Amino acid sequence: MRLPLILVITSLLLTACGGGGNSSNNQTQGDPVQGDPVQDDIVDNSIWEEASPESVGMNSTLLSEAFDTAFADGTYTQAAVVIKDNKLVYERYRGIATNEESTLINEGLLDPEGPSAQTRFGNRDKDSLVTSWSTAKSFASVLIGIAIGQDFIESLDQSASDFIDEWADDDRAQITLRNLLDMRSGLEMICLNQGETTLATCTNGLDDSDIMYFDNQLDDCINRTLSEGGVGQSGTWSYSNCDSMLLGEILYQATGQDLETYADVNLFSKIGMDAEWWQDNDPTGQVDGNYLSFCCIDATIRDFAKFGQLLLNNGAWDGEQVVPASYIESIKNVAVDALNTDTFGGTRSYGLQFWTVPPVQQDDGSVYPPANAIITTVGFDGQYIMVDFVNNLLVLRNSIYEPAFYGTEERKWKLLNTLEGSDFIATLPAYMGINTERFRYSKFLYQVTQSITP
């Protein structure tokens, strides 16, 4: 998810970053932090044994080198995990590194009178929270699949207007759940255009990440009109937070439960995932706020890995089919069912709120991975759950994070012109105002897979 640069918000974030550059950096260079063993006995692949890379046919030296690259000072990587053949074979954690802290200071992003960067962003381990940003979209998709399996929803081809009354009597009734999940709803893109104070049809090719600057992030998404691009696979693909935001409302209307409650009962508790989902700040919403189904789940990286393992297990966990296997197959077939040749030239696909990893020329001249071969979630500032079904492999990476609670101290997204009263997700680098090269997730994935011995 890409966020716009709005001066007043940027100023807020800069003052929020804290201050002081004189604290010690005793955990800054990404030394491995090994977690405690999870459990020795594996039951239906639902939890992992910690094991050496060699036990699953991986080279520990090459794997360590991959992590060295991923955790280099300047990557802003907090956590990364590799799981293969249902075994946790490598993980590493760190807080903010020396040069990263210097960047905050040199760019004027630290208040010398506030808490230090180490206080805010240091000392991370396996129990530290990371956040999802748009990786949460993939969770919302899987919840739709669960609701289909429970007969709350008929199918992906059901009209979304069955759950969104405002669409029942006009052309928007042709929009299906699949159209929303594939981001081919045909609905206009809304933005906070320059000089305006309310959301309206984008005038300069912007996106709808602006919805995060409003207390109610649902109603304007519902009230959009159809554009001229058309609906469905024949229409234009547009990455839309609004399309994803509607999934939470559809689940709420279909099941009678808000997004987090439904997820707690039917997903999180099933896989042993401890997670919290952010809401908007609309007191008239679903449950004192509308849940943000387009973003914003907080959990540990190991808990996010459980979601990836559920996908590798074809939706099964501890003897229970948590997600219909047919829905997992649909996710695997994103490249067939939702090939975005109009947007990505056939090298990358998006469908059911999942991406495929695009082929990229690597440093050794090879091109990896093959087109549309590996499924991944993607979140702003580099949040990834990469799923390689062929190699039975999970590769996860998250950036440095803290929840910034200054207002309600609740996970209710709120941004004011002043810091007091605001609550928001603070990830490094981009959301805290640092412009830098993005973390190269395809390079990390390539290096990890290169450690698999023939």
C-alpha positions as CSV (number, residue, x, y, z in Angstrom):
1,M,0.0,0.0,0.0
2,R,1.5,3.4,-1.0
3,L,0.7,6.4,1.1
4,P,0.6,9.9,-0.3
5,L,2.9,12.7,0.9
6,I,0.8,15.3,2.6
7,L,2.7,18.1,4.3
8,V,0.7,18.3,7.5
9,I,0.8,14.5,7.9
10,T,4.5,14.3,7.1
11,S,5.2,16.9,9.8
12,L,3.2,14.9,12.3
13,L,5.2,11.8,11.5
14,L,8.5,13.5,11.8
15,T,7.8,14.8,15.2
16,A,6.5,11.4,16.2
17,C,9.7,9.7,15.5
18,G,11.3,10.6,18.8
19,G,14.8,11.8,19.3
20,G,18.3,11.5,20.6
21,G,21.3,10.0,18.8
22,N,23.6,9.2,21.7
23,S,22.2,5.9,22.9
24,S,24.2,2.8,22.5
25,N,23.7,0.5,19.6
26,N,24.3,-2.9,21.2
27,Q,22.1,-4.8,18.8
28,T,22.4,-3.0,15.5
29,Q,24.1,-5.2,13.0
30,G,21.6,-8.0,12.8
31,D,23.2,-10.8,14.8
32,P,21.0,-13.9,14.7
33,V,18.6,-14.2,17.6
34,Q,17.4,-17.8,18.0
35,G,14.0,-18.4,19.4
36,D,13.1,-21.2,21.8
37,P,12.1,-24.5,20.3
38,V,8.4,-24.6,19.4
39,Q,7.5,-28.2,19.9
40,D,9.2,-31.5,18.9
41,D,6.1,-33.4,17.8
42,I,4.6,-32.2,14.6
43,V,0.8,-32.8,14.2
44,D,-0.5,-32.5,10.7
45,N,2.2,-29.9,9.9
46,S,0.5,-27.4,12.1
47,I,3.5,-26.3,14.1
48,W,7.2,-26.5,13.4
49,E,10.2,-28.3,14.8
50,E,13.3,-26.1,14.8
51,A,16.0,-27.8,12.8
52,S,19.2,-27.2,11.0
53,P,19.1,-26.1,7.3
54,E,21.1,-29.3,6.4
55,S,18.3,-31.5,7.8
56,V,16.0,-30.2,5.0
57,G,18.6,-30.1,2.2
58,M,19.7,-26.5,2.6
59,N,23.2,-25.1,2.9
60,S,23.5,-23.1,6.2
61,T,26.4,-21.0,4.9
62,L,24.6,-19.8,1.9
63,L,21.4,-19.3,4.0
64,S,23.4,-17.2,6.5
65,E,24.8,-15.1,3.6
66,A,21.3,-14.5,2.3
67,F,20.3,-13.2,5.8
68,D,23.4,-11.1,6.0
69,T,22.3,-9.3,2.8
70,A,18.7,-9.0,4.0
71,F,19.8,-7.5,7.4
72,A,22.5,-5.2,6.1
73,D,22.5,-1.8,7.7
74,G,20.2,0.3,5.6
75,T,17.6,-2.4,4.7
76,Y,15.5,-1.6,7.8
77,T,14.8,-5.3,8.2
78,Q,13.4,-6.3,11.7
79,A,12.7,-10.0,11.1
80,A,13.0,-12.8,8.6
81,V,12.1,-16.5,8.8
82,V,12.6,-19.5,6.5
83,I,10.5,-22.6,7.0
84,K,11.0,-25.6,4.8
85,D,9.4,-29.0,4.9
86,N,7.4,-27.9,8.0
87,K,10.6,-27.1,9.9
88,L,11.8,-23.7,11.0
89,V,15.4,-23.7,9.8
90,Y,16.5,-20.1,10.1
91,E,15.3,-16.8,11.7
92,R,16.9,-13.5,12.6
93,Y,15.9,-10.3,14.3
94,R,17.3,-6.9,15.0
95,G,16.4,-3.3,15.9
96,I,17.5,-0.2,14.2
97,A,21.1,-0.3,13.0
98,T,23.8,2.4,13.3
99,N,23.6,4.0,9.9
100,E,19.8,3.8,9.9
101,E,19.7,5.7,13.1
102,S,22.1,8.3,11.6
103,T,19.8,8.7,8.7
104,L,17.0,9.6,11.0
105,I,19.2,12.2,12.7
106,N,20.7,13.6,9.5
107,E,17.3,14.0,7.8
108,G,15.9,15.8,10.8
109,L,13.5,13.1,11.7
110,L,14.4,12.9,15.4
111,D,13.3,15.3,18.1
112,P,16.3,15.6,20.4
113,E,14.0,16.0,23.4
114,G,12.0,12.9,22.6
115,P,12.7,9.2,23.1
116,S,15.8,7.9,21.3
117,A,15.6,5.8,18.1
118,Q,16.9,2.8,20.1
119,T,14.0,3.3,22.7
120,R,11.5,3.2,19.9
121,F,13.0,0.9,17.3
122,G,15.7,-1.2,19.1
123,N,15.9,-4.6,20.8
124,R,13.7,-6.7,18.6
125,D,13.3,-10.5,18.9
126,K,10.9,-13.3,18.0
127,D,8.3,-12.0,20.3
128,S,8.3,-8.5,18.9
129,L,5.4,-7.3,16.8
130,V,5.6,-6.6,13.1
131,T,2.8,-5.4,11.0
132,S,1.1,-6.4,7.8
133,W,0.1,-3.3,5.9
134,S,-1.5,-4.7,2.7
135,T,-0.5,-8.3,3.6
136,A,-3.8,-8.1,5.5
137,K,-5.6,-8.1,2.2
138,S,-4.6,-11.7,1.7
139,F,-6.0,-12.6,5.1
140,A,-9.3,-11.0,4.2
141,S,-9.4,-13.1,1.0
142,V,-8.9,-16.3,3.0
143,L,-11.7,-15.3,5.3
144,I,-14.0,-14.9,2.3
145,G,-13.0,-18.4,1.3
146,I,-13.9,-19.7,4.8
147,A,-17.2,-17.9,4.7
148,I,-17.9,-19.6,1.4
149,G,-17.1,-23.0,3.0
150,Q,-19.5,-22.2,5.8
151,D,-22.3,-21.2,3.3
152,F,-22.4,-17.6,4.5
153,I,-21.5,-16.7,0.9
154,E,-22.6,-18.6,-2.1
155,S,-19.5,-18.3,-4.3
156,L,-17.0,-15.9,-5.7
157,D,-19.4,-15.1,-8.5
158,Q,-22.1,-13.9,-6.1
159,S,-23.1,-10.3,-6.5
160,A,-21.5,-8.0,-3.9
161,S,-24.8,-6.1,-3.9
162,D,-26.3,-8.9,-1.9
163,F,-24.3,-7.5,1.0
164,I,-24.0,-3.9,0.0
165,D,-27.6,-2.5,-0.3
166,E,-26.5,0.7,-1.9
167,W,-25.5,-1.2,-5.1
168,A,-28.7,-3.3,-5.4
169,D,-30.6,-1.1,-7.8
170,D,-28.0,0.2,-10.2
171,D,-25.2,-0.9,-12.5
172,R,-23.0,-1.8,-9.6
173,A,-25.1,-4.9,-9.0
174,Q,-23.0,-6.6,-11.7
175,I,-19.9,-6.4,-9.5
176,T,-19.1,-9.8,-8.0
177,L,-17.0,-10.8,-5.0
178,R,-14.3,-12.0,-7.4
179,N,-14.2,-8.7,-9.1
180,L,-13.5,-7.0,-5.8
181,L,-10.9,-9.6,-4.8
182,D,-9.2,-9.3,-8.2
183,M,-9.4,-5.5,-8.1
184,R,-11.4,-5.4,-11.3
185,S,-14.5,-3.8,-9.8
186,G,-14.6,-1.1,-12.4
187,L,-15.3,1.4,-9.6
188,E,-13.7,4.9,-9.8
189,M,-10.5,5.6,-7.9
190,I,-11.0,8.2,-5.2
191,C,-8.4,10.5,-3.9
192,L,-7.7,13.6,-1.8
193,N,-7.0,15.8,-4.8
194,Q,-4.9,18.9,-4.4
195,G,-6.8,21.8,-2.8
196,E,-9.7,19.5,-1.7
197,T,-10.7,18.4,1.8
198,T,-12.9,15.5,0.8
199,L,-12.4,12.4,-1.3
200,A,-13.4,12.6,-4.9
201,T,-12.6,11.0,-8.2
202,C,-8.8,11.1,-8.8
203,T,-7.8,13.8,-11.2
204,N,-4.0,13.1,-11.5
205,G,-3.6,9.3,-11.6
206,L,-3.3,9.0,-7.8
207,D,-4.5,6.1,-5.8
208,D,-6.9,5.7,-2.9
209,S,-4.5,5.4,-0.1
210,D,-5.9,8.8,1.1
211,I,-8.8,7.0,2.7
212,M,-6.5,6.4,5.7
213,Y,-6.6,10.1,6.5
214,F,-10.4,10.0,7.3
215,D,-12.1,8.7,10.4
216,N,-14.7,6.8,8.3
217,Q,-12.8,4.7,5.7
218,L,-15.8,2.7,4.5
219,D,-18.6,4.9,3.3
220,D,-16.8,6.7,0.5
221,C,-15.6,3.4,-0.8
222,I,-19.2,2.1,-0.9
223,N,-20.4,5.3,-2.6
224,R,-18.1,5.2,-5.6
225,T,-19.6,5.1,-9.1
226,L,-18.6,2.9,-12.0
227,S,-15.8,4.2,-14.2
228,E,-15.6,3.8,-18.0
229,G,-13.1,1.0,-17.7
230,G,-15.7,-1.8,-17.3
231,V,-16.1,-4.6,-14.7
232,G,-14.4,-7.9,-14.5
233,Q,-11.5,-9.5,-16.4
234,S,-12.3,-7.5,-19.5
235,G,-12.1,-4.3,-17.5
236,T,-9.1,-2.3,-16.2
237,W,-7.1,-3.6,-13.3
238,S,-6.6,-0.9,-10.6
239,Y,-4.9,-1.5,-7.3
240,S,-7.6,-0.3,-4.9
241,N,-7.6,-0.2,-1.1
242,C,-11.3,0.6,-1.4
243,D,-12.1,-2.6,-3.2
244,S,-10.4,-4.5,-0.3
245,M,-12.0,-2.4,2.4
246,L,-15.4,-3.6,1.1
247,L,-14.5,-7.2,1.9
248,G,-14.7,-6.5,5.6
249,E,-18.2,-5.0,5.2
250,I,-19.3,-8.0,3.1
251,L,-18.1,-10.4,5.7
252,Y,-19.8,-8.4,8.4
253,Q,-23.1,-8.4,6.6
254,A,-22.8,-12.1,5.6
255,T,-21.7,-13.5,9.0
256,G,-23.0,-11.0,11.5
257,Q,-19.5,-10.7,13.0
258,D,-17.0,-8.0,12.6
259,L,-13.8,-8.9,10.8
260,E,-11.6,-9.5,13.8
261,T,-14.2,-11.5,15.7
262,Y,-14.8,-13.7,12.6
263,A,-11.0,-14.1,12.1
264,D,-10.4,-14.9,15.8
265,V,-13.0,-17.7,15.8
266,N,-12.5,-19.2,12.3
267,L,-8.8,-18.5,11.5
268,F,-6.5,-17.1,14.2
269,S,-7.6,-19.5,16.9
270,K,-7.4,-22.5,14.5
271,I,-3.7,-21.9,13.8
272,G,-2.7,-20.5,17.1
273,M,-2.1,-17.0,15.8
274,D,-2.3,-14.1,18.2
275,A,-3.2,-11.1,16.1
276,E,-4.9,-7.7,16.4
277,W,-6.6,-5.9,13.5
278,W,-6.7,-2.1,13.2
279,Q,-10.0,-0.2,12.8
280,D,-10.9,3.2,11.5
281,N,-12.1,5.9,14.0
282,D,-15.8,6.0,13.1
283,P,-17.8,5.4,16.2
284,T,-20.9,4.6,14.1
285,G,-19.0,1.8,12.2
286,Q,-19.4,-1.9,12.5
287,V,-18.1,-2.2,16.1
288,D,-17.2,1.2,17.3
289,G,-15.1,1.5,14.1
290,N,-14.9,-0.3,10.8
291,Y,-12.2,-2.9,10.5
292,L,-9.5,-2.2,7.9
293,S,-9.7,-5.2,5.7
294,F,-7.2,-3.6,3.2
295,C,-4.5,-3.4,5.8
296,C,-3.1,-3.4,9.3
297,I,-2.8,-6.7,11.3
298,D,-0.2,-6.7,14.1
299,A,1.4,-10.0,15.1
300,T,4.8,-11.7,15.4
301,I,6.5,-12.9,12.2
302,R,6.2,-16.5,13.5
303,D,2.4,-16.0,13.7
304,F,2.4,-14.6,10.2
305,A,4.3,-17.7,9.2
306,K,1.5,-19.8,10.5
307,F,-0.8,-18.2,7.8
308,G,1.8,-19.2,5.2
309,Q,1.9,-22.7,6.5
310,L,-1.8,-23.0,6.3
311,L,-1.6,-22.2,2.6
312,L,1.2,-24.8,2.2
313,N,-1.1,-27.3,4.0
314,N,-3.8,-26.6,1.4
315,G,-6.0,-25.1,4.1
316,A,-5.7,-27.9,6.6
317,W,-4.5,-27.5,10.2
318,D,-4.3,-30.1,12.9
319,G,-6.7,-32.4,11.1
320,E,-9.2,-29.7,10.3
321,Q,-9.9,-28.2,6.9
322,V,-9.9,-24.6,8.0
323,V,-10.0,-23.1,4.5
324,P,-11.7,-25.0,1.7
325,A,-9.0,-26.8,-0.4
326,S,-10.7,-25.5,-3.5
327,Y,-10.1,-21.9,-2.4
328,I,-6.4,-22.6,-1.9
329,E,-6.3,-24.1,-5.4
330,S,-7.9,-20.9,-6.7
331,I,-5.1,-18.9,-5.0
332,K,-2.5,-21.2,-6.6
333,N,-4.1,-20.6,-10.0
334,V,-4.0,-16.8,-9.8
335,A,-1.6,-16.8,-12.8
336,V,-4.3,-18.6,-14.8
337,D,-7.4,-17.0,-13.5
338,A,-6.2,-13.4,-13.1
339,L,-3.3,-12.9,-15.3
340,N,-2.7,-9.2,-15.5
341,T,-1.2,-9.0,-18.9
342,D,-2.6,-5.5,-19.3
343,T,-0.7,-4.3,-16.3
344,F,2.4,-6.5,-15.9
345,G,3.0,-7.9,-19.4
346,G,2.3,-11.4,-18.3
347,T,5.2,-11.6,-15.9
348,R,3.2,-10.9,-12.7
349,S,-0.3,-11.5,-11.7
350,Y,-2.7,-10.3,-9.1
351,G,-5.9,-12.1,-8.0
352,L,-7.8,-13.0,-4.8
353,Q,-5.7,-10.4,-3.0
354,F,-2.5,-12.3,-3.7
355,W,0.5,-11.4,-6.0
356,T,2.9,-13.6,-7.9
357,V,6.6,-12.8,-7.6
358,P,7.9,-11.2,-10.9
359,P,11.0,-12.5,-12.7
360,V,14.0,-10.3,-11.9
361,Q,17.5,-10.3,-13.2
362,Q,19.7,-11.2,-10.3
363,D,23.2,-10.1,-9.5
364,D,24.7,-13.2,-11.2
365,G,22.8,-12.5,-14.4
366,S,20.2,-15.2,-14.0
367,V,16.5,-14.4,-14.1
368,Y,14.5,-15.6,-11.1
369,P,11.8,-16.7,-10.3
370,P,10.0,-18.1,-13.4
371,A,6.9,-16.0,-14.2
372,N,3.9,-16.6,-12.0
373,A,5.6,-19.4,-10.1
374,I,5.5,-18.2,-6.5
375,I,2.6,-16.7,-4.6
376,T,3.2,-13.8,-2.2
377,T,1.6,-11.3,0.0
378,V,2.9,-7.8,-0.3
379,G,2.7,-5.0,2.3
380,F,3.9,-1.4,2.3
381,D,7.5,-0.9,3.6
382,G,8.3,-4.5,2.7
383,Q,6.1,-7.0,4.5
384,Y,6.1,-10.4,2.7
385,I,4.9,-13.9,3.1
386,M,6.3,-15.8,0.1
387,V,4.9,-19.2,-0.5
388,D,6.8,-21.7,-2.8
389,F,4.5,-24.7,-3.2
390,V,7.0,-26.6,-5.3
391,N,9.8,-26.5,-2.7
392,N,7.4,-26.6,0.3
393,L,9.1,-23.4,1.4
394,L,8.1,-20.2,3.3
395,V,10.2,-17.1,3.2
396,L,9.0,-14.1,5.3
397,R,10.4,-10.6,5.9
398,N,9.1,-7.6,7.9
399,S,10.5,-4.1,8.3
400,I,11.1,-2.4,11.6
401,Y,7.8,-1.5,13.3
402,E,6.1,0.0,16.3
403,P,2.5,0.9,16.9
404,A,2.4,4.6,17.6
405,F,-0.2,5.2,20.3
406,Y,-0.6,8.8,21.3
407,G,-4.4,9.2,21.4
408,T,-6.8,6.5,22.4
409,E,-4.0,3.9,22.8
410,E,-6.2,1.6,20.7
411,R,-5.7,0.2,17.2
412,K,-7.9,2.8,15.7
413,W,-6.2,4.7,12.9
414,K,-6.3,8.4,13.7
415,L,-4.2,11.1,12.2
416,L,-4.6,14.7,13.5
417,N,-2.6,17.9,12.7
418,T,-0.9,17.4,16.0
419,L,0.7,14.3,17.5
420,E,-1.6,14.4,20.5
421,G,-4.7,12.3,19.8
422,S,-3.1,10.4,16.9
423,D,-2.7,6.6,16.6
424,F,-1.0,5.1,13.6
425,I,1.3,2.4,12.3
426,A,5.0,3.5,12.3
427,T,7.2,1.4,10.0
428,L,10.7,2.2,8.8
429,P,11.8,3.4,6.4
430,A,9.1,5.0,4.2
431,Y,6.3,5.6,6.6
432,M,8.5,7.5,8.9
433,G,9.6,9.7,6.0
434,I,12.9,8.1,4.8
435,N,13.3,7.9,1.1
436,T,15.5,4.9,0.2
437,E,15.8,2.0,-2.2
438,R,13.2,-0.6,-1.5
439,F,14.2,-3.9,0.1
440,R,14.7,-6.4,-2.8
441,Y,12.5,-9.2,-1.8
442,S,13.1,-11.2,-5.0
443,K,16.8,-11.1,-4.3
444,F,16.3,-12.4,-0.8
445,L,14.1,-15.2,-2.1
446,Y,16.6,-16.1,-4.8
447,Q,19.5,-16.3,-2.3
448,V,17.4,-18.5,0.0
449,T,16.4,-20.8,-2.8
450,Q,20.1,-21.0,-4.0
451,S,20.9,-22.5,-0.6
452,I,18.7,-25.6,-1.4
453,T,21.2,-28.3,-2.3
454,P,20.5,-30.4,-5.4
